[in-house]
Amino acid sequence: MKTSVAIIGTGGIANSRAQSIEQLADTATLVAVADIDADKARAFAAKYGSPDVYTDHRAILDRDDVDMVAVCTPA
């Protein structure tokens, strides 16, 4: 069973997180991304193969199928 991962925020650091998930393809999969910028979120999802895209991070947190969330927003 693969770990389902979601990413909140699709800026610079999110790319390295998504690349790490890709390297763990046998054990992890990117299932959703969220960013307040819908265009950025869609482009990121397309680049890394995420099936679900949100502009509100709470939609990810409400999902029962997400095992882990990487929060990649500015401090």
VEXMILO-495764 format. One record per atom (N, C-alpha, C): residue number from 1; atom name; y, x, z; residue in three letters. Coordinates in steps of 0.2 Angstrom, whole numbers, plus 5000, padded with zeros to 4 digits. Layout:
BEGIN
@loti=NUM paza=CA yy=Y xx=X zz=Z semar=ala
...
This chain:
BEGIN
@loti=1 paza=N yy=4994 xx=5004 zz=5000 semar=met
@loti=1 paza=CA yy=5000 xx=5000 zz=5000 semar=met
@loti=1 paza=C yy=5006 xx=5004 zz=5000 semar=met
@loti=2 paza=N yy=5011 xx=5003 zz=4995 semar=lys
@loti=2 paza=CA yy=5017 xx=5007 zz=4995 semar=lys
@loti=2 paza=C yy=5022 xx=5004 zz=5000 semar=lys
@loti=3 paza=N yy=5026 xx=5009 zz=5002 semar=thr
@loti=3 paza=CA yy=5032 xx=5007 zz=5006 semar=thr
@loti=3 paza=C yy=5038 xx=5005 zz=5002 semar=thr
@loti=4 paza=N yy=5040 xx=4999 zz=5003 semar=ser
@loti=4 paza=CA yy=5046 xx=4996 zz=4999 semar=ser
@loti=4 paza=C yy=5052 xx=4998 zz=5002 semar=ser
@loti=5 paza=N yy=5056 xx=5001 zz=4998 semar=val
@loti=5 paza=CA yy=5063 xx=5004 zz=5000 semar=val
@loti=5 paza=C yy=5068 xx=5001 zz=4996 semar=val
@loti=6 paza=N yy=5074 xx=5000 zz=5000 semar=ala
@loti=6 paza=CA yy=5080 xx=4997 zz=4997 semar=ala
@loti=6 paza=C yy=5086 xx=5002 zz=4999 semar=ala
@loti=7 paza=N yy=5091 xx=5002 zz=4994 semar=ile
@loti=7 paza=CA yy=5096 xx=5007 zz=4995 semar=ile
@loti=7 paza=C yy=5103 xx=5002 zz=4996 semar=ile
@loti=8 paza=N yy=5107 xx=5003 zz=5001 semar=ile
@loti=8 paza=CA yy=5113 xx=5000 zz=5001 semar=ile
@loti=8 paza=C yy=5119 xx=5005 zz=5000 semar=ile
@loti=9 paza=N yy=5123 xx=5004 zz=4995 semar=gly
@loti=9 paza=CA yy=5128 xx=5009 zz=4993 semar=gly
@loti=9 paza=C yy=5125 xx=5013 zz=4987 semar=gly
@loti=10 paza=N yy=5128 xx=5013 zz=4981 semar=thr
@loti=10 paza=CA yy=5125 xx=5017 zz=4976 semar=thr
@loti=10 paza=C yy=5130 xx=5023 zz=4973 semar=thr
@loti=11 paza=N yy=5133 xx=5026 zz=4978 semar=gly
@loti=11 paza=CA yy=5137 xx=5032 zz=4977 semar=gly
@loti=11 paza=C yy=5133 xx=5038 zz=4976 semar=gly
@loti=12 paza=N yy=5136 xx=5044 zz=4977 semar=gly
@loti=12 paza=CA yy=5133 xx=5050 zz=4976 semar=gly
@loti=12 paza=C yy=5127 xx=5052 zz=4980 semar=gly
@loti=13 paza=N yy=5127 xx=5051 zz=4986 semar=ile
@loti=13 paza=CA yy=5121 xx=5052 zz=4990 semar=ile
@loti=13 paza=C yy=5115 xx=5048 zz=4988 semar=ile
@loti=14 paza=N yy=5117 xx=5042 zz=4986 semar=ala
@loti=14 paza=CA yy=5111 xx=5037 zz=4984 semar=ala
@loti=14 paza=C yy=5107 xx=5040 zz=4979 semar=ala
@loti=15 paza=N yy=5110 xx=5044 zz=4974 semar=asn
@loti=15 paza=CA yy=5106 xx=5047 zz=4969 semar=asn
@loti=15 paza=C yy=5100 xx=5051 zz=4972 semar=asn
@loti=16 paza=N yy=5102 xx=5055 zz=4976 semar=ser
@loti=16 paza=CA yy=5097 xx=5060 zz=4979 semar=ser
@loti=16 paza=C yy=5092 xx=5056 zz=4983 semar=ser
@loti=17 paza=N yy=5094 xx=5050 zz=4986 semar=arg
@loti=17 paza=CA yy=5089 xx=5046 zz=4990 semar=arg
@loti=17 paza=C yy=5084 xx=5043 zz=4984 semar=arg
@loti=18 paza=N yy=5087 xx=5040 zz=4979 semar=ala
@loti=18 paza=CA yy=5083 xx=5037 zz=4974 semar=ala
@loti=18 paza=C yy=5078 xx=5042 zz=4971 semar=ala
@loti=19 paza=N yy=5080 xx=5048 zz=4970 semar=gln
@loti=19 paza=CA yy=5076 xx=5053 zz=4967 semar=gln
@loti=19 paza=C yy=5071 xx=5055 zz=4971 semar=gln
@loti=20 paza=N yy=5072 xx=5055 zz=4978 semar=ser
@loti=20 paza=CA yy=5067 xx=5056 zz=4983 semar=ser
@loti=20 paza=C yy=5061 xx=5051 zz=4982 semar=ser
@loti=21 paza=N yy=5064 xx=5045 zz=4982 semar=ile
@loti=21 paza=CA yy=5059 xx=5039 zz=4981 semar=ile
@loti=21 paza=C yy=5055 xx=5040 zz=4975 semar=ile
@loti=22 paza=N yy=5058 xx=5042 zz=4969 semar=glu
@loti=22 paza=CA yy=5054 xx=5043 zz=4963 semar=glu
@loti=22 paza=C yy=5049 xx=5048 zz=4964 semar=glu
@loti=23 paza=N yy=5050 xx=5054 zz=4968 semar=gln
@loti=23 paza=CA yy=5045 xx=5059 zz=4969 semar=gln
@loti=23 paza=C yy=5040 xx=5057 zz=4973 semar=gln
@loti=24 paza=N yy=5041 xx=5051 zz=4977 semar=leu
@loti=24 paza=CA yy=5035 xx=5048 zz=4981 semar=leu
@loti=24 paza=C yy=5032 xx=5042 zz=4978 semar=leu
@loti=25 paza=N yy=5032 xx=5042 zz=4972 semar=ala
@loti=25 paza=CA yy=5030 xx=5036 zz=4968 semar=ala
@loti=25 paza=C yy=5023 xx=5034 zz=4970 semar=ala
@loti=26 paza=N yy=5019 xx=5038 zz=4972 semar=asp
@loti=26 paza=CA yy=5012 xx=5036 zz=4974 semar=asp
@loti=26 paza=C yy=5012 xx=5032 zz=4981 semar=asp
@loti=27 paza=N yy=5018 xx=5033 zz=4985 semar=thr
@loti=27 paza=CA yy=5018 xx=5030 zz=4991 semar=thr
@loti=27 paza=C yy=5024 xx=5025 zz=4993 semar=thr
@loti=28 paza=N yy=5029 xx=5026 zz=4988 semar=ala
@loti=28 paza=CA yy=5035 xx=5022 zz=4990 semar=ala
@loti=28 paza=C yy=5038 xx=5019 zz=4983 semar=ala
@loti=29 paza=N yy=5041 xx=5014 zz=4983 semar=thr
@loti=29 paza=CA yy=5044 xx=5011 zz=4978 semar=thr
@loti=29 paza=C yy=5051 xx=5008 zz=4979 semar=thr
@loti=30 paza=N yy=5056 xx=5009 zz=4975 semar=leu
@loti=30 paza=CA yy=5063 xx=5006 zz=4976 semar=leu
@loti=30 paza=C yy=5063 xx=4999 zz=4974 semar=leu
@loti=31 paza=N yy=5064 xx=4994 zz=4978 semar=val
@loti=31 paza=CA yy=5063 xx=4987 zz=4977 semar=val
@loti=31 paza=C yy=5070 xx=4983 zz=4976 semar=val
@loti=32 paza=N yy=5075 xx=4986 zz=4979 semar=ala
@loti=32 paza=CA yy=5082 xx=4983 zz=4978 semar=ala
@loti=32 paza=C yy=5087 xx=4988 zz=4980 semar=ala
@loti=33 paza=N yy=5093 xx=4986 zz=4977 semar=val
@loti=33 paza=CA yy=5099 xx=4990 zz=4978 semar=val
@loti=33 paza=C yy=5105 xx=4985 zz=4980 semar=val
@loti=34 paza=N yy=5110 xx=4988 zz=4983 semar=ala
@loti=34 paza=CA yy=5116 xx=4984 zz=4985 semar=ala
@loti=34 paza=C yy=5122 xx=4988 zz=4984 semar=ala
@loti=35 paza=N yy=5127 xx=4985 zz=4981 semar=asp
@loti=35 paza=CA yy=5134 xx=4989 zz=4981 semar=asp
@loti=35 paza=C yy=5139 xx=4983 zz=4980 semar=asp
@loti=36 paza=N yy=5145 xx=4984 zz=4983 semar=ile
@loti=36 paza=CA yy=5150 xx=4979 zz=4982 semar=ile
@loti=36 paza=C yy=5152 xx=4979 zz=4975 semar=ile
@loti=37 paza=N yy=5151 xx=4984 zz=4971 semar=asp
@loti=37 paza=CA yy=5153 xx=4984 zz=4964 semar=asp
@loti=37 paza=C yy=5147 xx=4983 zz=4960 semar=asp
@loti=38 paza=N yy=5147 xx=4977 zz=4957 semar=ala
@loti=38 paza=CA yy=5141 xx=4974 zz=4954 semar=ala
@loti=38 paza=C yy=5139 xx=4978 zz=4948 semar=ala
@loti=39 paza=N yy=5144 xx=4981 zz=4944 semar=asp
@loti=39 paza=CA yy=5143 xx=4985 zz=4938 semar=asp
@loti=39 paza=C yy=5139 xx=4991 zz=4941 semar=asp
@loti=40 paza=N yy=5142 xx=4995 zz=4946 semar=lys
@loti=40 paza=CA yy=5138 xx=5001 zz=4948 semar=lys
@loti=40 paza=C yy=5131 xx=4999 zz=4951 semar=lys
@loti=41 paza=N yy=5131 xx=4994 zz=4954 semar=ala
@loti=41 paza=CA yy=5124 xx=4992 zz=4957 semar=ala
@loti=41 paza=C yy=5119 xx=4991 zz=4951 semar=ala
@loti=42 paza=N yy=5121 xx=4987 zz=4946 semar=arg
@loti=42 paza=CA yy=5117 xx=4986 zz=4940 semar=arg
@loti=42 paza=C yy=5115 xx=4992 zz=4937 semar=arg
@loti=43 paza=N yy=5120 xx=4997 zz=4936 semar=ala
@loti=43 paza=CA yy=5119 xx=5003 zz=4932 semar=ala
@loti=43 paza=C yy=5114 xx=5007 zz=4936 semar=ala
@loti=44 paza=N yy=5115 xx=5008 zz=4943 semar=phe
@loti=44 paza=CA yy=5110 xx=5011 zz=4947 semar=phe
@loti=44 paza=C yy=5103 xx=5009 zz=4947 semar=phe
@loti=45 paza=N yy=5103 xx=5002 zz=4947 semar=ala
@loti=45 paza=CA yy=5096 xx=4999 zz=4947 semar=ala
@loti=45 paza=C yy=5093 xx=5000 zz=4941 semar=ala
@loti=46 paza=N yy=5096 xx=5000 zz=4935 semar=ala
@loti=46 paza=CA yy=5093 xx=5001 zz=4929 semar=ala
@loti=46 paza=C yy=5091 xx=5009 zz=4928 semar=ala
@loti=47 paza=N yy=5095 xx=5013 zz=4931 semar=lys
@loti=47 paza=CA yy=5093 xx=5020 zz=4931 semar=lys
@loti=47 paza=C yy=5087 xx=5022 zz=4935 semar=lys
@loti=48 paza=N yy=5086 xx=5019 zz=4940 semar=tyr
@loti=48 paza=CA yy=5081 xx=5020 zz=4945 semar=tyr
@loti=48 paza=C yy=5075 xx=5015 zz=4945 semar=tyr
@loti=49 paza=N yy=5076 xx=5010 zz=4941 semar=gly
@loti=49 paza=CA yy=5070 xx=5005 zz=4940 semar=gly
@loti=49 paza=C yy=5070 xx=5000 zz=4946 semar=gly
@loti=50 paza=N yy=5075 xx=4998 zz=4949 semar=ser
@loti=50 paza=CA yy=5075 xx=4993 zz=4954 semar=ser
@loti=50 paza=C yy=5075 xx=4986 zz=4951 semar=ser
@loti=51 paza=N yy=5071 xx=4982 zz=4953 semar=pro
@loti=51 paza=CA yy=5071 xx=4975 zz=4950 semar=pro
@loti=51 paza=C yy=5076 xx=4971 zz=4953 semar=pro
@loti=52 paza=N yy=5078 xx=4972 zz=4959 semar=asp
@loti=52 paza=CA yy=5083 xx=4967 zz=4962 semar=asp
@loti=52 paza=C yy=5090 xx=4971 zz=4964 semar=asp
@loti=53 paza=N yy=5095 xx=4967 zz=4962 semar=val
@loti=53 paza=CA yy=5102 xx=4970 zz=4963 semar=val
@loti=53 paza=C yy=5106 xx=4965 zz=4967 semar=val
@loti=54 paza=N yy=5110 xx=4967 zz=4972 semar=tyr
@loti=54 paza=CA yy=5114 xx=4963 zz=4976 semar=tyr
@loti=54 paza=C yy=5121 xx=4966 zz=4977 semar=tyr
@loti=55 paza=N yy=5126 xx=4962 zz=4978 semar=thr
@loti=55 paza=CA yy=5133 xx=4964 zz=4979 semar=thr
@loti=55 paza=C yy=5134 xx=4963 zz=4987 semar=thr
@loti=56 paza=N yy=5129 xx=4960 zz=4990 semar=asp
@loti=56 paza=CA yy=5130 xx=4959 zz=4998 semar=asp
@loti=56 paza=C yy=5124 xx=4962 zz=5001 semar=asp
@loti=57 paza=N yy=5125 xx=4967 zz=5005 semar=his
@loti=57 paza=CA yy=5119 xx=4970 zz=5008 semar=his
@loti=57 paza=C yy=5115 xx=4966 zz=5013 semar=his
@loti=58 paza=N yy=5118 xx=4961 zz=5015 semar=arg
@loti=58 paza=CA yy=5114 xx=4956 zz=5019 semar=arg
@loti=58 paza=C yy=5108 xx=4953 zz=5016 semar=arg
@loti=59 paza=N yy=5109 xx=4952 zz=5009 semar=ala
@loti=59 paza=CA yy=5103 xx=4950 zz=5006 semar=ala
@loti=59 paza=C yy=5097 xx=4954 zz=5006 semar=ala
@loti=60 paza=N yy=5098 xx=4961 zz=5006 semar=ile
@loti=60 paza=CA yy=5092 xx=4965 zz=5007 semar=ile
@loti=60 paza=C yy=5090 xx=4965 zz=5014 semar=ile
@loti=61 paza=N yy=5094 xx=4964 zz=5019 semar=leu
@loti=61 paza=CA yy=5092 xx=4964 zz=5026 semar=leu
@loti=61 paza=C yy=5088 xx=4958 zz=5028 semar=leu
@loti=62 paza=N yy=5089 xx=4952 zz=5024 semar=asp
@loti=62 paza=CA yy=5086 xx=4946 zz=5025 semar=asp
@loti=62 paza=C yy=5079 xx=4946 zz=5022 semar=asp
@loti=63 paza=N yy=5077 xx=4951 zz=5018 semar=arg
@loti=63 paza=CA yy=5071 xx=4951 zz=5015 semar=arg
@loti=63 paza=C yy=5065 xx=4953 zz=5019 semar=arg
@loti=64 paza=N yy=5060 xx=4950 zz=5019 semar=asp
@loti=64 paza=CA yy=5054 xx=4951 zz=5023 semar=asp
@loti=64 paza=C yy=5049 xx=4957 zz=5020 semar=asp
@loti=65 paza=N yy=5050 xx=4958 zz=5014 semar=asp
@loti=65 paza=CA yy=5046 xx=4963 zz=5010 semar=asp
@loti=65 paza=C yy=5049 xx=4970 zz=5010 semar=asp
@loti=66 paza=N yy=5055 xx=4971 zz=5013 semar=val
@loti=66 paza=CA yy=5058 xx=4978 zz=5013 semar=val
@loti=66 paza=C yy=5056 xx=4982 zz=5019 semar=val
@loti=67 paza=N yy=5052 xx=4987 zz=5018 semar=asp
@loti=67 paza=CA yy=5050 xx=4991 zz=5024 semar=asp
@loti=67 paza=C yy=5055 xx=4996 zz=5027 semar=asp
@loti=68 paza=N yy=5059 xx=4999 zz=5022 semar=met
@loti=68 paza=CA yy=5064 xx=5004 zz=5024 semar=met
@loti=68 paza=C yy=5071 xx=5003 zz=5020 semar=met
@loti=69 paza=N yy=5076 xx=5004 zz=5023 semar=val
@loti=69 paza=CA yy=5083 xx=5004 zz=5020 semar=val
@loti=69 paza=C yy=5086 xx=5010 zz=5021 semar=val
@loti=70 paza=N yy=5089 xx=5013 zz=5015 semar=ala
@loti=70 paza=CA yy=5093 xx=5019 zz=5016 semar=ala
@loti=70 paza=C yy=5100 xx=5017 zz=5015 semar=ala
@loti=71 paza=N yy=5104 xx=5018 zz=5020 semar=val
@loti=71 paza=CA yy=5111 xx=5016 zz=5020 semar=val
@loti=71 paza=C yy=5115 xx=5022 zz=5017 semar=val
@loti=72 paza=N yy=5118 xx=5021 zz=5011 semar=cys
@loti=72 paza=CA yy=5122 xx=5027 zz=5008 semar=cys
@loti=72 paza=C yy=5129 xx=5025 zz=5007 semar=cys
@loti=73 paza=N yy=5132 xx=5023 zz=5012 semar=thr
@loti=73 paza=CA yy=5139 xx=5021 zz=5012 semar=thr
@loti=73 paza=C yy=5143 xx=5026 zz=5015 semar=thr
@loti=74 paza=N yy=5150 xx=5027 zz=5014 semar=pro
@loti=74 paza=CA yy=5154 xx=5032 zz=5017 semar=pro
@loti=74 paza=C yy=5155 xx=5030 zz=5025 semar=pro
@loti=75 paza=N yy=5156 xx=5035 zz=5029 semar=ala
@loti=75 paza=CA yy=5156 xx=5034 zz=5036 semar=ala
@loti=75 paza=C yy=5163 xx=5031 zz=5038 semar=ala
